[in-house]
Amino acid sequence: MDIKIDEQYIKMCFSLARMSVGQVSPNPLVGAVVVQDNIIIGKGKHEFYGGPHAEPNAILNATESVEGATLYCNLEPCCHTNKQTPPCTNLIIESKIKRVVISNLDPNPEVAGKGVKKLREAGIAVTIGILEEEGFELNEVFFKYIQTKKPFVHIKLAQTLDGKIATSSGDSKWISNDSARERVHVWRQRYDAVLVGRNTLEKDDPTLNIRMGVDSKGKTPYRIVLGSIHKMETSYKLFQDENSNKTIIVTSSESYSSCNQESLDIFETNRVKILVVEKTGNSFDHADVLLKLGSLKITSILVEGGQSVITSFLDQKQFDRLSLFICPKIIGNGISYYKNDSNLLMKDAIEFSNSKIENLDGQIIYHAYSGGQSCLQD
């Protein structure tokens, strides 16, 4: 058993899994490789939600018998029937695989070590924890969602060198350059949903689709608008375009009750979804927001809001990752992305962890996490 060889094939599993980014939610990203006498005889990945898993694909794609071979996969094979496909462990055992090498155990309570137990009981040697941290980074969205039922929240914003996201008049087009905006569209393809506030809706009338030359792979993310529904015009693109059924308005019960029936009828006709959530003070209760969005199988959200939306997510500590594009411009007076007059002492500051710095075409991207999260690979 050579750990370097195991790492080599697990890295290949990671590469295969990444090919399905944005296509398998709410399932995890998984790749698998079958090796016989140091020769790869089968490869597979989980390609789309509801489709076959990576392990069966690798076994069934094998160019020769897999009896006595080693199966590499970045996530513990499933062993339960509470899903659309048969348990992967059954096929592995039936195929007389001799050894299975895994990066991460599956935190899904339906699996959570039970798959490994079943394989070992069948006489199969199992190695766990190869490149475990990198495996966690790959599936951080899935791991959070399966354990909390809340989506992974990634806040992105662009600011000037003097910390402004817009001029004093509210103009923000464009702080960043095309390279930064292209990266954002890559993230839109990766995540299940994009979220903005009502102010951004009114100021920009965005489409929140995938552009900038990025291959959408046929995907349109959910477009979430956070705010008072009774103050929203029905004429915005998100409520009228061909993807209006992928639009979700998150609002309060008071605002919903104040909304005129004509607007509600238009939203219903255009299949716009409306979620009524709790409020905490003057802000939405983001724990409630995330749980209700999670119940729709939305596992990840890219937050593209302005000051009030970003401040509320930060203050309530309902976020996982922050990506801050720092652009080589200075504008003087303007609007910052965070506003809080109650933090009077440095000990009250919001702290981040696992930060990394990236240079993108003359812009600095500062990536950081809330709590002890890992840093996602881009």
One Martini backbone bead per residue (centre of mass of N, CA, C, O) as a GRO file, in nm:
protein
  378
    1MET     BB    1   0.089   0.042   0.029
    2ASP     BB    2   0.079   0.358  -0.143
    3ILE     BB    3   0.015   0.681  -0.069
    4LYS     BB    4   0.098   0.820  -0.337
    5ILE     BB    5  -0.085   0.651  -0.518
    6ASP     BB    6  -0.349   0.716  -0.378
    7GLU     BB    7  -0.334   1.023  -0.428
    8GLN     BB    8  -0.331   1.016  -0.735
    9TYR     BB    9  -0.621   0.885  -0.767
   10ILE     BB   10  -0.780   1.090  -0.597
   11LYS     BB   11  -0.716   1.332  -0.779
   12MET     BB   12  -0.872   1.209  -1.017
   13CYS     BB   13  -1.143   1.218  -0.876
   14PHE     BB   14  -1.158   1.521  -0.845
   15SER     BB   15  -1.149   1.590  -1.148
   16LEU     BB   16  -1.405   1.439  -1.222
   17ALA     BB   17  -1.600   1.585  -1.028
   18ARG     BB   18  -1.558   1.885  -1.139
   19MET     BB   19  -1.715   1.836  -1.414
   20SER     BB   20  -2.007   1.865  -1.228
   21VAL     BB   21  -2.034   2.147  -1.173
   22GLY     BB   22  -2.373   2.248  -1.126
   23GLN     BB   23  -2.530   1.939  -1.179
   24VAL     BB   24  -2.590   1.768  -0.878
   25SER     BB   25  -2.776   1.911  -0.720
   26PRO     BB   26  -2.780   1.796  -0.385
   27ASN     BB   27  -2.536   1.650  -0.457
   28PRO     BB   28  -2.232   1.534  -0.474
   29LEU     BB   29  -1.897   1.533  -0.568
   30VAL     BB   30  -1.803   1.249  -0.782
   31GLY     BB   31  -1.526   1.025  -0.821
   32ALA     BB   32  -1.394   0.734  -1.014
   33VAL     BB   33  -1.144   0.459  -0.985
   34VAL     BB   34  -1.010   0.176  -1.160
   35VAL     BB   35  -0.753  -0.057  -1.041
   36GLN     BB   36  -0.520  -0.284  -1.221
   37ASP     BB   37  -0.207  -0.331  -1.186
   38ASN     BB   38  -0.158  -0.008  -1.227
   39ILE     BB   39  -0.425   0.006  -1.409
   40ILE     BB   40  -0.659   0.179  -1.575
   41ILE     BB   41  -1.008   0.045  -1.629
   42GLY     BB   42  -1.185   0.283  -1.477
   43LYS     BB   43  -1.427   0.558  -1.514
   44GLY     BB   44  -1.613   0.806  -1.306
   45LYS     BB   45  -1.919   1.007  -1.265
   46HIS     BB   46  -2.134   1.237  -1.137
   47GLU     BB   47  -2.336   1.411  -1.368
   48PHE     BB   48  -2.644   1.399  -1.246
   49TYR     BB   49  -2.930   1.441  -1.107
   50GLY     BB   50  -3.045   1.097  -1.084
   51GLY     BB   51  -2.801   0.965  -1.165
   52PRO     BB   52  -2.546   0.785  -1.172
   53HIS     BB   53  -2.291   0.698  -0.998
   54ALA     BB   54  -1.953   0.681  -0.999
   55GLU     BB   55  -1.899   0.383  -0.931
   56PRO     BB   56  -2.077   0.241  -1.145
   57ASN     BB   57  -1.950   0.384  -1.385
   58ALA     BB   58  -1.662   0.269  -1.346
   59ILE     BB   59  -1.735  -0.033  -1.354
   60LEU     BB   60  -1.905  -0.034  -1.628
   61ASN     BB   61  -1.648   0.105  -1.792
   62ALA     BB   62  -1.477  -0.125  -1.788
   63THR     BB   63  -1.235  -0.312  -1.990
   64GLU     BB   64  -1.246  -0.516  -1.746
   65SER     BB   65  -1.223  -0.701  -1.494
   66VAL     BB   66  -1.271  -0.606  -1.135
   67GLU     BB   67  -1.153  -0.837  -1.006
   68GLY     BB   68  -0.931  -0.738  -0.749
   69ALA     BB   69  -0.963  -0.444  -0.743
   70THR     BB   70  -0.931  -0.088  -0.714
   71LEU     BB   71  -1.132   0.161  -0.554
   72TYR     BB   72  -1.169   0.504  -0.622
   73CYS     BB   73  -1.309   0.759  -0.391
   74ASN     BB   74  -1.403   1.071  -0.244
   75LEU     BB   75  -1.666   0.910  -0.141
   76GLU     BB   76  -1.862   0.736   0.033
   77PRO     BB   77  -2.042   0.481  -0.031
   78CYS     BB   78  -2.354   0.400  -0.069
   79CYS     BB   79  -2.627   0.204   0.137
   80HIS     BB   80  -2.902   0.321   0.051
   81THR     BB   81  -3.267   0.353  -0.059
   82ASN     BB   82  -3.315   0.679  -0.016
   83LYS     BB   83  -3.328   0.686  -0.352
   84GLN     BB   84  -3.289   0.672  -0.710
   85THR     BB   85  -3.055   0.473  -0.648
   86PRO     BB   86  -2.868   0.225  -0.593
   87PRO     BB   87  -2.651   0.084  -0.398
   88CYS     BB   88  -2.306   0.088  -0.429
   89THR     BB   89  -2.213  -0.145  -0.244
   90ASN     BB   90  -2.340  -0.382  -0.392
   91LEU     BB   91  -2.171  -0.367  -0.657
   92ILE     BB   92  -1.893  -0.387  -0.528
   93ILE     BB   93  -1.936  -0.669  -0.408
   94GLU     BB   94  -2.031  -0.819  -0.670
   95SER     BB   95  -1.749  -0.734  -0.826
   96LYS     BB   96  -1.498  -0.808  -0.640
   97ILE     BB   97  -1.371  -0.599  -0.487
   98LYS     BB   98  -1.079  -0.560  -0.280
   99ARG     BB   99  -1.047  -0.231  -0.277
  100VAL     BB  100  -1.107   0.081  -0.088
  101VAL     BB  101  -1.063   0.437  -0.157
  102ILE     BB  102  -1.101   0.724   0.062
  103SER     BB  103  -1.147   1.049   0.158
  104ASN     BB  104  -1.461   1.071   0.257
  105LEU     BB  105  -1.701   1.074   0.465
  106ASP     BB  106  -2.045   1.057   0.489
  107PRO     BB  107  -2.264   1.277   0.669
  108ASN     BB  108  -2.496   1.123   0.602
  109PRO     BB  109  -2.703   0.947   0.808
  110GLU     BB  110  -2.745   0.712   0.592
  111VAL     BB  111  -2.434   0.664   0.625
  112ALA     BB  112  -2.190   0.736   0.820
  113GLY     BB  113  -2.002   0.447   0.784
  114LYS     BB  114  -2.191   0.218   0.667
  115GLY     BB  115  -2.044   0.162   0.402
  116VAL     BB  116  -1.779   0.065   0.521
  117LYS     BB  117  -1.894  -0.161   0.696
  118LYS     BB  118  -2.013  -0.329   0.463
  119LEU     BB  119  -1.748  -0.380   0.314
  120ARG     BB  120  -1.590  -0.516   0.547
  121GLU     BB  121  -1.797  -0.747   0.592
  122ALA     BB  122  -1.719  -0.847   0.283
  123GLY     BB  123  -1.382  -0.826   0.279
  124ILE     BB  124  -1.307  -0.531   0.228
  125ALA     BB  125  -1.065  -0.308   0.187
  126VAL     BB  126  -1.035   0.006   0.378
  127THR     BB  127  -0.948   0.345   0.297
  128ILE     BB  128  -0.915   0.646   0.489
  129GLY     BB  129  -0.820   0.997   0.434
  130ILE     BB  130  -0.740   1.080   0.149
  131LEU     BB  131  -0.724   1.396   0.113
  132GLU     BB  132  -0.947   1.520   0.310
  133GLU     BB  133  -0.934   1.831   0.283
  134GLU     BB  134  -0.979   1.844  -0.025
  135GLY     BB  135  -1.251   1.696  -0.012
  136PHE     BB  136  -1.395   1.913   0.154
  137GLU     BB  137  -1.363   2.147  -0.043
  138LEU     BB  138  -1.525   2.022  -0.274
  139ASN     BB  139  -1.791   1.954  -0.049
  140GLU     BB  140  -1.889   2.198   0.135
  141VAL     BB  141  -2.181   2.228   0.052
  142PHE     BB  142  -2.285   1.946   0.118
  143PHE     BB  143  -2.192   1.930   0.415
  144LYS     BB  144  -2.367   2.159   0.519
  145TYR     BB  145  -2.648   2.074   0.417
  146ILE     BB  146  -2.666   1.779   0.542
  147GLN     BB  147  -2.626   1.899   0.850
  148THR     BB  148  -2.836   2.180   0.839
  149LYS     BB  149  -3.033   2.257   0.586
  150LYS     BB  150  -2.838   2.474   0.474
  151PRO     BB  151  -2.704   2.691   0.282
  152PHE     BB  152  -2.439   2.799   0.120
  153VAL     BB  153  -2.268   3.117   0.186
  154HIS     BB  154  -2.164   3.357  -0.069
  155ILE     BB  155  -1.993   3.654  -0.050
  156LYS     BB  156  -1.987   3.919  -0.291
  157LEU     BB  157  -1.746   4.188  -0.376
  158ALA     BB  158  -1.672   4.528  -0.480
  159GLN     BB  159  -1.384   4.744  -0.423
  160THR     BB  160  -1.203   4.992  -0.338
  161LEU     BB  161  -0.922   5.102  -0.183
  162ASP     BB  162  -1.136   5.286   0.004
  163GLY     BB  163  -1.399   5.092   0.058
  164LYS     BB  164  -1.597   5.107  -0.202
  165ILE     BB  165  -1.915   5.017  -0.382
  166ALA     BB  166  -1.984   5.329  -0.418
  167THR     BB  167  -2.090   5.614  -0.474
  168SER     BB  168  -2.274   5.870  -0.338
  169SER     BB  169  -2.491   5.814  -0.587
  170GLY     BB  170  -2.463   5.476  -0.643
  171ASP     BB  171  -2.236   5.422  -0.834
  172SER     BB  172  -2.092   5.083  -0.971
  173LYS     BB  173  -2.023   5.123  -1.285
  174TRP     BB  174  -1.716   4.990  -1.276
  175ILE     BB  175  -1.505   4.858  -1.048
  176SER     BB  176  -1.459   4.616  -1.207
  177ASN     BB  177  -1.353   4.384  -1.430
  178ASP     BB  178  -1.397   4.131  -1.652
  179SER     BB  179  -1.255   3.912  -1.484
  180ALA     BB  180  -1.435   3.939  -1.234
  181ARG     BB  181  -1.710   3.895  -1.375
  182GLU     BB  182  -1.647   3.614  -1.478
  183ARG     BB  183  -1.614   3.480  -1.203
  184VAL     BB  184  -1.906   3.525  -1.112
  185HIS     BB  185  -2.028   3.342  -1.339
  186VAL     BB  186  -1.893   3.089  -1.241
  187TRP     BB  187  -2.044   3.089  -0.970
  188ARG     BB  188  -2.330   3.078  -1.082
  189GLN     BB  189  -2.285   2.790  -1.199
  190ARG     BB  190  -2.219   2.652  -0.921
  191TYR     BB  191  -2.470   2.765  -0.797
  192ASP     BB  192  -2.815   2.765  -0.720
  193ALA     BB  193  -2.800   3.079  -0.621
  194VAL     BB  194  -2.906   3.427  -0.636
  195LEU     BB  195  -2.868   3.723  -0.424
  196VAL     BB  196  -3.085   4.004  -0.365
  197GLY     BB  197  -3.206   4.314  -0.319
  198ARG     BB  198  -3.433   4.559  -0.373
  199ASN     BB  199  -3.230   4.782  -0.446
  200THR     BB  200  -3.092   4.629  -0.679
  201LEU     BB  201  -3.342   4.587  -0.846
  202GLU     BB  202  -3.405   4.894  -0.890
  203LYS     BB  203  -3.121   4.988  -1.000
  204ASP     BB  204  -3.053   4.729  -1.224
  205ASP     BB  205  -3.238   4.514  -1.340
  206PRO     BB  206  -3.161   4.214  -1.327
  207THR     BB  207  -3.094   3.867  -1.439
  208LEU     BB  208  -2.891   3.655  -1.308
  209ASN     BB  209  -2.719   3.517  -1.514
  210ILE     BB  210  -2.512   3.347  -1.759
  211ARG     BB  211  -2.210   3.492  -1.878
  212MET     BB  212  -1.910   3.594  -2.011
  213GLY     BB  213  -1.855   3.305  -2.166
  214VAL     BB  214  -2.001   3.113  -1.983
  215ASP     BB  215  -2.089   2.792  -1.934
  216SER     BB  216  -2.411   2.693  -1.832
  217LYS     BB  217  -2.522   2.405  -1.904
  218GLY     BB  218  -2.837   2.498  -1.897
  219LYS     BB  219  -2.825   2.700  -1.656
  220THR     BB  220  -3.045   2.847  -1.402
  221PRO     BB  221  -3.048   3.019  -1.143
  222TYR     BB  222  -3.171   3.113  -0.877
  223ARG     BB  223  -3.367   3.413  -0.802
  224ILE     BB  224  -3.318   3.621  -0.520
  225VAL     BB  225  -3.547   3.837  -0.340
  226LEU     BB  226  -3.495   4.075  -0.080
  227GLY     BB  227  -3.810   4.198   0.051
  228SER     BB  228  -4.065   4.416  -0.009
  229ILE     BB  229  -4.331   4.328  -0.203
  230HIS     BB  230  -4.512   4.597  -0.195
  231LYS     BB  231  -4.247   4.758  -0.340
  232MET     BB  232  -4.272   4.584  -0.602
  233GLU     BB  233  -4.235   4.570  -0.924
  234THR     BB  234  -4.352   4.364  -1.201
  235SER     BB  235  -4.143   4.464  -1.449
  236TYR     BB  236  -3.913   4.305  -1.390
  237LYS     BB  237  -3.722   4.065  -1.528
  238LEU     BB  238  -3.748   3.843  -1.302
  239PHE     BB  239  -4.083   3.853  -1.350
  240GLN     BB  240  -4.084   3.822  -1.700
  241ASP     BB  241  -3.913   3.613  -1.794
  242GLU     BB  242  -3.836   3.281  -1.894
  243ASN     BB  243  -3.727   3.251  -1.565
  244SER     BB  244  -3.953   3.321  -1.344
  245ASN     BB  245  -3.964   3.029  -1.204
  246LYS     BB  246  -3.660   3.112  -1.070
  247THR     BB  247  -3.811   3.308  -0.881
  248ILE     BB  248  -3.758   3.452  -0.544
  249ILE     BB  249  -3.951   3.585  -0.286
  250VAL     BB  250  -3.843   3.743   0.015
  251THR     BB  251  -4.071   3.793   0.289
  252SER     BB  252  -4.309   3.932   0.483
  253SER     BB  253  -4.619   3.919   0.619
  254GLU     BB  254  -4.676   4.224   0.613
  255SER     BB  255  -4.604   4.272   0.313
  256TYR     BB  256  -4.793   4.065   0.189
  257SER     BB  257  -5.057   4.198   0.304
  258SER     BB  258  -4.985   4.481   0.136
  259CYS     BB  259  -5.023   4.347  -0.126
  260ASN     BB  260  -5.156   4.362  -0.419
  261GLN     BB  261  -5.347   4.150  -0.609
  262GLU     BB  262  -5.235   4.210  -0.890
  263SER     BB  263  -4.941   4.136  -0.827
  264LEU     BB  264  -4.991   3.847  -0.725
  265ASP     BB  265  -5.109   3.747  -0.996
  266ILE     BB  266  -4.855   3.792  -1.165
  267PHE     BB  267  -4.669   3.611  -1.006
  268GLU     BB  268  -4.838   3.356  -1.048
  269THR     BB  269  -4.842   3.350  -1.359
  270ASN     BB  270  -4.505   3.357  -1.356
  271ARG     BB  271  -4.406   3.160  -1.120
  272VAL     BB  272  -4.347   3.313  -0.868
  273LYS     BB  273  -4.193   3.278  -0.573
  274ILE     BB  274  -4.310   3.282  -0.222
  275LEU     BB  275  -4.146   3.377   0.085
  276VAL     BB  276  -4.230   3.358   0.424
  277VAL     BB  277  -4.066   3.534   0.690
  278GLU     BB  278  -3.890   3.620   0.946
  279LYS     BB  279  -3.816   3.870   1.191
  280THR     BB  280  -3.530   4.077   1.318
  281GLY     BB  281  -3.641   4.346   1.360
  282ASN     BB  282  -3.538   4.503   1.055
  283SER     BB  283  -3.470   4.210   0.980
  284PHE     BB  284  -3.415   3.926   0.852
  285ASP     BB  285  -3.424   3.589   0.931
  286HIS     BB  286  -3.168   3.400   0.808
  287ALA     BB  287  -3.223   3.127   0.930
  288ASP     BB  288  -3.508   3.107   0.807
  289VAL     BB  289  -3.435   3.156   0.516
  290LEU     BB  290  -3.241   2.909   0.482
  291LEU     BB  291  -3.436   2.683   0.563
  292LYS     BB  292  -3.647   2.744   0.336
  293LEU     BB  293  -3.450   2.712   0.101
  294GLY     BB  294  -3.357   2.424   0.176
  295SER     BB  295  -3.647   2.293   0.132
  296LEU     BB  296  -3.586   2.346  -0.196
  297LYS     BB  297  -3.285   2.239  -0.251
  298ILE     BB  298  -3.100   2.476  -0.166
  299THR     BB  299  -2.736   2.463  -0.119
  300SER     BB  300  -2.660   2.749  -0.267
  301ILE     BB  301  -2.533   3.098  -0.227
  302LEU     BB  302  -2.502   3.406  -0.405
  303VAL     BB  303  -2.416   3.714  -0.275
  304GLU     BB  304  -2.515   4.046  -0.447
  305GLY     BB  305  -2.551   4.266  -0.256
  306GLY     BB  306  -2.566   4.527  -0.060
  307GLN     BB  307  -2.527   4.674   0.234
  308SER     BB  308  -2.781   4.559   0.387
  309VAL     BB  309  -2.745   4.260   0.313
  310ILE     BB  310  -2.455   4.215   0.407
  311THR     BB  311  -2.486   4.313   0.698
  312SER     BB  312  -2.701   4.103   0.786
  313PHE     BB  313  -2.531   3.846   0.738
  314LEU     BB  314  -2.294   3.927   0.922
  315ASP     BB  315  -2.442   3.989   1.192
  316GLN     BB  316  -2.586   3.688   1.188
  317LYS     BB  317  -2.384   3.468   1.090
  318GLN     BB  318  -2.504   3.380   0.774
  319PHE     BB  319  -2.212   3.264   0.670
  320ASP     BB  320  -1.910   3.128   0.496
  321ARG     BB  321  -1.821   3.329   0.256
  322LEU     BB  322  -1.570   3.570   0.142
  323SER     BB  323  -1.544   3.785  -0.157
  324LEU     BB  324  -1.294   4.039  -0.217
  325PHE     BB  325  -1.273   4.289  -0.447
  326ILE     BB  326  -0.975   4.473  -0.510
  327CYS     BB  327  -0.958   4.784  -0.666
  328PRO     BB  328  -0.764   5.027  -0.864
  329LYS     BB  329  -0.942   5.255  -0.683
  330ILE     BB  330  -1.048   5.603  -0.612
  331ILE     BB  331  -1.342   5.805  -0.468
  332GLY     BB  332  -1.399   5.853  -0.175
  333ASN     BB  333  -1.686   5.925  -0.134
  334GLY     BB  334  -1.915   5.663  -0.011
  335ILE     BB  335  -2.003   5.318  -0.017
  336SER     BB  336  -2.016   5.064   0.199
  337TYR     BB  337  -2.070   4.718   0.286
  338TYR     BB  338  -2.054   4.815   0.599
  339LYS     BB  339  -2.300   4.880   0.872
  340ASN     BB  340  -2.198   4.968   1.218
  341ASP     BB  341  -2.254   5.151   1.529
  342SER     BB  342  -2.206   4.924   1.775
  343ASN     BB  343  -1.897   4.880   1.714
  344LEU     BB  344  -1.670   5.013   1.957
  345LEU     BB  345  -1.493   4.754   1.972
  346MET     BB  346  -1.258   4.533   1.865
  347LYS     BB  347  -1.400   4.277   2.002
  348ASP     BB  348  -1.663   4.320   1.797
  349ALA     BB  349  -1.543   4.207   1.565
  350ILE     BB  350  -1.543   4.045   1.272
  351GLU     BB  351  -1.422   3.722   1.211
  352PHE     BB  352  -1.181   3.544   1.022
  353SER     BB  353  -1.084   3.256   0.816
  354ASN     BB  354  -0.895   3.102   0.594
  355SER     BB  355  -0.718   3.286   0.421
  356LYS     BB  356  -0.681   3.428   0.083
  357ILE     BB  357  -0.479   3.534  -0.195
  358GLU     BB  358  -0.561   3.694  -0.513
  359ASN     BB  359  -0.458   3.747  -0.850
  360LEU     BB  360  -0.667   3.945  -1.088
  361ASP     BB  361  -0.593   4.147  -1.316
  362GLY     BB  362  -0.503   4.371  -1.080
  363GLN     BB  363  -0.666   4.217  -0.864
  364ILE     BB  364  -0.783   4.157  -0.543
  365ILE     BB  365  -0.859   3.850  -0.373
  366TYR     BB  366  -1.045   3.804  -0.077
  367HIS     BB  367  -1.052   3.506   0.106
  368ALA     BB  368  -1.305   3.401   0.350
  369TYR     BB  369  -1.411   3.265   0.672
  370SER     BB  370  -1.640   3.140   0.880
  371GLY     BB  371  -1.489   3.027   1.121
  372GLY     BB  372  -1.354   2.683   1.038
  373GLN     BB  373  -1.335   2.695   0.748
  374SER     BB  374  -1.257   2.621   0.441
  375CYS     BB  375  -1.079   2.666   0.133
  376LEU     BB  376  -1.172   2.719  -0.170
  377GLN     BB  377  -1.138   2.615  -0.484
  378ASP     BB  378  -1.083   2.773  -0.812
   0.00000   0.00000   0.00000
